[in-house]
Amino acid sequence: MIPAQLGIAILRSEAGPNAAALSLLGVEAFQRGDFALALRLVAQALALQPLESGHWNNQGNILKELHRLDEAVASLLEANPRR
């Protein structure tokens, strides 16, 4: 688990928001069962790095837990497009 103070420090860095940190904090919130917070954090990561498949995968898993299955499938397909 990531200490809250560390997460806040990462997000307030001088370099601006960090997509990887946001996604990691989203995964940590997901593991705690705070799916609404997890979704917000991962959505912010996606806004910064829309081509990062890991963020799409995380979002898909969160949406699945929220029983938003059509959106979950769309996110997971975005993470793993057929070539």
C-alpha positions in Angstrom: 0.0 0.0 0.0 1.2 3.5 -0.8 1.2 5.9 2.1 -1.1 8.8 1.4 1.6 11.4 2.1 3.8 9.8 -0.6 1.0 9.8 -3.1 0.2 13.4 -2.5 3.9 14.3 -2.8 4.1 12.5 -6.2 1.0 14.3 -7.5 2.3 17.7 -6.3 5.7 17.3 -7.9 7.1 20.3 -9.7 6.9 18.4 -13.0 3.1 18.4 -12.8 0.8 15.4 -12.7 2.5 12.1 -13.3 0.4 9.5 -15.2 2.2 6.5 -13.8 1.8 7.8 -10.2 -1.9 8.4 -10.8 -2.4 5.0 -12.2 -0.5 3.4 -9.4 -2.6 5.3 -6.8 -5.7 4.1 -8.7 -4.6 0.5 -8.5 -4.0 1.0 -4.8 -7.5 2.5 -4.4 -8.9 -0.5 -6.4 -7.2 -2.9 -4.1 -8.8 -1.2 -1.1 -12.2 -1.4 -2.7 -12.6 2.3 -3.4 -13.7 1.8 -7.0 -15.0 5.4 -7.5 -11.7 6.9 -6.5 -9.8 4.3 -8.5 -11.7 5.2 -11.6 -11.1 8.9 -11.2 -7.4 8.4 -10.7 -7.0 6.1 -13.7 -9.1 8.4 -15.8 -6.7 11.2 -15.0 -3.8 9.0 -16.0 -5.5 8.2 -19.3 -6.0 11.9 -19.9 -2.3 12.4 -19.7 -1.2 9.2 -21.5 -4.1 8.0 -23.7 -1.9 5.5 -25.6 -0.8 3.6 -22.4 -2.4 0.2 -22.5 -1.9 -0.4 -18.8 -4.1 2.5 -17.9 -6.9 1.2 -20.2 -6.5 -2.2 -18.6 -6.8 -0.8 -15.1 -9.8 1.2 -16.1 -11.4 -1.9 -17.6 -10.9 -3.9 -14.4 -12.4 -1.1 -12.3 -15.4 -0.7 -14.6 -15.9 -4.5 -14.4 -16.1 -4.3 -10.6 -18.6 -1.4 -10.9 -20.7 -3.7 -13.2 -20.3 -1.2 -16.1 -19.6 -4.1 -18.4 -20.0 -2.5 -21.8 -17.6 0.2 -20.8 -15.2 -2.4 -19.2 -15.1 -4.3 -22.5 -14.5 -1.2 -24.5 -11.6 -0.3 -22.2 -10.1 -3.7 -22.3 -10.3 -3.8 -26.1 -8.5 -0.4 -26.2 -5.8 -2.0 -24.0 -5.5 -5.0 -26.2 -6.5 -4.2 -29.7 -6.4 -6.9 -32.3 -3.7 -6.4 -34.7 
